[in-house]
Amino acid sequence: MKADRESRALAGLSMGGLQTLDIGLTNLDQFAYLGVFSSGWFPDRRAAFEKDQQALLKDPETNKKLRLFWITNGKPDIAYKNNQAMLEMFDRYGVKYEY
């Protein structure tokens, strides 16, 4: 069994997706694969993350560390607007993801 970051993933649905974002993105030394399902930060939390994590968002190494950043959400989903705003934020910083 391998225990290195290249063999470790974190994923979650809804609130678990928020935890995946908060924990996984800020611990890329521990996780190479992240899955966020039917989730996205609420506006105030997204703004706080963007403000507090400028180094992470602007670092070109972030994309190299993320072997897979999988984000999915349905249009009728309650989290759709938050999800789309989060994707727009990632796009502004060039953080790559699969949607």
C-alpha angles and dihedrals in degrees: 000000000000121000102181125115091257088063097044131091135178123199139163146175122231107324088012087057089056089051090048090054095046097042102029100046093047093047104048088144085071104035131046097174127052129181122191115185125188093342146107135160120276110247096261093047092046090052091049092049091049092049096044098041102048092128092054094044094048097041112104087207089069091075091047091052094049104078088178129003104182119187124178135173136159122234095238090048117120089232095052098106093046090047094051092047089051091051090050089053092050089048091053090056097038094244105161123225140158114242 
